[in-house]
Amino acid sequence: MTTFKPHQLSCTRKLDIPFVREMAQITQHMWRFGWDERNGGNISYILDEHLVAEHLDIHHVIRTIKPAFPVHELAGRYFIVTGSGKYFKNVVADPEANLGVLRVSKDGEHLELLWGLKDGAVPTSELPSHFMSHIERLKVDPSHRVVIHNHATNVIAMTFIHELDENKFTKTLWEMCTECIVVFPDGIGIIPWMVPGSSEIGRATAAQMKDHRAVIWPHHGIFGTGSTIDEAFGLIETIEKAAQIYMLIVHQPIRQRITDEELADLAKAFGVTPREGILNAKQP
């Protein structure tokens, strides 16, 4: 097997690395959608060791980074993450400056940088929230791999005018588009407004991740998770589309809607179980 040293990889070669290319593409999509203005938003993606070893020298640690807290539950795990203060629009042009491949040390006390985050850059300030969410999602779904946070426009707008009750918020979103109850039958978690980048917001988000794959930060954005980049992005994309429809019709007279019975029929047809306590109709 050919061993590549991080400094030997050209920019073109870096974008040939599957996980770097995925991150570059998805950050570009979200920036173009207007969900990640300036340096808003962040992503972390758990990578399999054998995949990292195919493209990087996993024995060459560029430097170590002290995390906000020990992450013993993730010891030995590999991640590709976005950097702190980095603009998503710049990732394609210079992935090494805006992304980093990290390994949590065997004792869970340090992060070992294997590639990227050049010129002393550090991982996203929301990494504590990501790590806490990864830990909780892995407990309920061993296939879990991805956490995406962005500032989805209509989701944020909706949090200003809709009651921030999880069941009511979820019900409204389910009613906006036929596919919604199929894509997120587990509903939406919502936490109170909190200062971002703190351990407190990370703990509150992770607590919601025990039961939900998507968590809304009111007036700020959304966290979406999944087993792949496509799955996590698609979850957020569907929620945002439903929120957009809501914002378009909220001040208009509603003449018809998807009923609870129809939502229950949808769930039954697609073999999903809606979160209890949301539908008034008898659940399948």
C-alpha positions in Angstrom: 0.0 0.0 0.0 1.3 3.5 -0.9 1.7 5.7 2.1 0.8 9.4 1.5 2.3 12.1 3.7 -0.1 15.0 4.3 2.2 17.6 2.8 2.7 15.6 -0.3 -0.9 15.7 -1.4 -1.8 18.3 -4.0 -5.1 20.2 -3.8 -6.5 18.1 -6.7 -5.4 14.9 -4.9 -7.0 16.0 -1.7 -10.3 16.4 -3.4 -9.9 12.8 -4.8 -10.0 11.6 -1.2 -13.7 10.5 -0.8 -14.3 11.9 2.6 -12.6 15.2 1.8 -14.6 15.5 -1.5 -17.9 14.7 0.4 -17.2 17.4 2.9 -16.2 20.0 0.2 -19.3 19.3 -1.8 -21.8 19.4 1.1 -20.4 22.6 2.5 -20.6 24.2 -0.9 -24.3 23.1 -1.2 -25.2 24.5 2.2 -23.4 27.8 1.5 -25.2 28.1 -1.9 -28.6 27.4 -0.1 -27.8 30.4 2.2 -27.7 28.1 5.3 -24.1 28.9 6.2 -23.4 32.5 5.9 -19.9 33.8 6.8 -18.4 31.1 9.1 -21.8 29.8 10.3 -22.3 26.1 10.5 -20.2 23.0 11.2 -19.9 19.3 10.4 -18.3 16.3 12.0 -18.1 12.9 10.3 -16.9 9.7 11.9 -14.5 7.8 9.5 -13.5 4.2 9.4 -9.8 3.7 10.2 -9.2 1.5 7.1 -10.6 4.3 4.8 -8.4 6.9 6.4 -5.4 4.7 6.2 -5.9 4.3 2.4 -5.3 8.0 1.9 -3.3 9.3 4.9 -0.4 8.2 7.1 -2.3 7.4 10.3 1.0 7.1 12.2 2.0 10.7 11.5 0.5 13.1 14.0 0.9 16.7 13.0 0.0 18.1 16.4 -2.3 17.4 19.3 -5.3 19.5 20.4 -6.8 19.6 23.8 -10.6 19.1 23.6 -13.0 21.0 25.9 -13.5 17.8 27.9 -12.3 14.2 27.8 -14.2 12.0 25.3 -13.4 8.5 26.5 -16.5 7.1 24.7 -15.0 8.1 21.3 -11.4 7.0 22.0 -9.7 5.8 18.9 -12.4 7.2 16.6 -11.4 9.1 13.4 -13.3 12.3 12.3 -13.2 14.8 9.6 -14.5 18.2 10.9 -14.9 21.7 9.8 -12.5 24.3 11.3 -13.4 27.2 13.7 -14.0 30.5 12.0 -13.9 28.9 8.5 -16.1 29.9 5.6 -17.9 27.1 3.9 -17.6 28.9 0.6 -13.8 28.4 0.8 -13.7 24.7 1.4 -13.6 23.5 -2.2 -10.7 25.9 -3.0 -8.6 25.0 0.0 -9.8 22.0 1.9 -6.6 21.7 3.9 -7.1 25.1 5.5 -10.8 24.6 6.3 -11.1 21.0 7.3 -9.2 18.6 9.5 -8.9 14.9 10.0 -8.6 14.0 13.7 -8.3 10.9 15.8 -9.3 10.9 19.4 -6.4 9.5 21.4 -6.6 6.1 23.0 -7.1 7.6 26.4 -9.7 10.1 25.1 -7.8 13.0 26.5 -6.5 14.6 23.3 -7.3 15.0 19.6 -4.5 14.0 17.2 -4.4 16.0 14.0 -3.6 13.8 11.0 -4.3 16.2 8.1 -5.6 19.7 7.5 -6.3 22.6 9.9 -3.1 24.2 8.6 -1.5 27.3 9.9 -2.6 26.5 13.5 -6.3 26.3 12.8 -8.5 24.5 15.3 -11.7 22.4 15.0 -15.2 24.1 15.1 -16.1 25.7 18.4 -19.2 23.5 18.4 -17.1 20.3 18.6 -18.2 19.7 22.2 -21.9 19.7 21.1 -20.9 17.4 18.2 -19.1 14.9 20.4 -21.9 14.8 22.9 -24.4 14.2 20.1 -22.2 11.5 18.5 -22.0 9.7 21.8 -25.7 9.7 22.4 -26.7 8.8 18.8 -24.2 5.8 18.8 -25.9 4.4 21.8 -29.2 4.2 19.9 -27.9 3.7 16.4 -24.5 2.0 15.9 -24.6 3.0 12.2 -24.6 6.7 13.1 -21.7 8.7 11.6 -22.6 12.3 10.9 -23.6 15.5 12.7 -24.4 18.6 10.6 -25.3 22.0 12.1 -26.4 24.9 9.9 -28.6 28.0 9.9 -31.5 26.8 7.8 -33.3 30.0 7.0 -37.0 29.0 7.2 -36.4 26.8 10.2 -35.0 29.8 12.1 -37.9 32.0 10.9 -40.4 29.5 12.0 -39.0 29.5 15.6 -40.0 33.2 15.9 -43.7 32.6 15.2 -44.5 29.0 16.0 -45.0 27.7 19.6 -41.8 26.0 20.6 -43.5 22.8 21.8 -41.8 19.8 20.2 -45.0 17.9 19.5 -46.9 20.8 18.1 -43.8 21.9 16.0 -43.4 18.4 14.7 -47.1 18.1 13.8 -47.0 21.3 11.9 -44.0 20.2 9.9 -45.6 16.8 9.2 -48.6 18.6 7.8 -46.6 20.7 5.4 -45.4 17.9 3.0 -46.5 14.3 2.5 -43.0 12.9 2.9 -42.2 14.5 6.2 -43.7 11.9 8.5 -41.8 9.2 6.5 -38.4 11.1 6.7 -38.6 12.1 10.4 -41.2 9.9 12.2 -39.2 10.4 15.4 -40.1 14.1 15.4 -38.1 17.2 16.1 -36.3 18.0 19.4 -36.2 21.6 20.5 -34.0 23.1 23.2 -34.3 26.6 24.8 -32.3 29.4 23.4 -28.7 29.1 24.8 -25.3 30.6 24.1 -23.6 28.6 21.4 -20.3 26.9 21.8 -20.8 26.0 25.4 -20.9 22.6 27.2 -24.4 23.5 28.4 -25.9 23.7 24.9 -24.0 20.5 24.0 -25.5 18.6 26.9 -29.0 19.9 26.1 -28.7 18.9 22.5 -27.3 15.5 23.3 -30.2 14.9 25.7 -32.6 15.4 22.8 -30.5 13.2 20.5 -31.5 10.2 22.7 -34.9 10.4 21.0 -34.5 12.5 17.9 -32.2 12.7 14.9 -32.8 16.4 14.5 -32.7 19.1 17.1 -33.6 22.8 16.6 -31.8 25.6 18.3 -34.4 28.4 18.3 -33.5 31.6 16.5 -30.2 29.9 15.5 -30.4 26.8 13.4 -30.6 23.0 13.4 -28.6 19.9 14.2 -29.2 16.9 11.9 -27.7 13.5 12.2 -27.4 10.3 10.1 -25.4 7.3 9.0 -24.1 9.2 5.9 -23.6 12.8 4.8 -26.6 12.3 2.4 -28.9 11.1 5.1 -28.0 13.9 7.6 -28.2 16.5 4.9 -31.5 15.1 3.5 -33.1 15.2 6.9 -32.3 18.9 7.3 -33.3 19.6 3.7 -36.7 18.0 4.3 -37.3 19.8 7.5 -36.3 23.1 5.9 -38.6 22.5 2.9 -41.5 21.9 5.3 -40.6 25.1 7.3 -40.5 27.0 4.0 -44.0 25.9 3.0 -45.2 26.9 6.5 -43.7 30.3 6.2 -45.3 30.7 2.8 -48.9 29.8 3.9 -49.0 30.8 7.6 -50.8 34.1 7.0 -53.1 32.6 4.3 -56.5 31.0 4.8 -56.1 27.2 5.0 -58.8 25.4 3.1 -57.5 21.8 3.4 -54.6 20.0 5.1 -53.2 16.5 5.6 -55.3 15.0 8.4 -54.1 13.0 11.3 -55.8 9.9 9.8 -53.9 10.5 6.5 -50.7 10.9 8.3 -51.3 7.6 10.2 -52.1 6.0 6.8 -48.8 7.3 5.4 -46.8 5.9 8.3 -48.5 2.5 8.0 -47.9 2.5 4.2 -44.2 3.2 4.6 -43.6 1.1 7.7 -42.6 3.8 10.1 -43.8 4.5 13.6 -44.7 8.1 14.4 -43.6 9.5 17.7 -46.3 8.9 20.3 -48.4 11.8 21.5 -48.4 13.8 18.2 -51.2 12.3 16.1 -54.8 12.2 17.4 -55.6 9.4 15.0 -55.1 5.8 16.0 -51.5 4.9 15.3 -50.6 1.9 13.0 
